[in-house]
């Protein structure tokens, strides 16, 4: 029970930190969804909470940067014929 509470607290702290860092570029709900999704994915592969959260943070950051790059790509104007 205590381990689950600690896990949720660490996940919440990571989410809060990433929400602040990516504020204005990625909506808070998308940051939360990415953290929860990746944490669940990793829970069966990494029994160590510290290793799982470190990898989770790295993967979430990568996903958020990709999302920012996709949404902020300059659009090329078509040449008028």
Buried (B, 14 or more C-beta within 10 A) or exposed (E): EEEEEEBEEBBEEBBBEBBEEBEEEBEBEBBBEBBBBBBEBBEEEBEEBEEBBEBBBEBBBEBBEEBEEEEEEEEEEEEEE
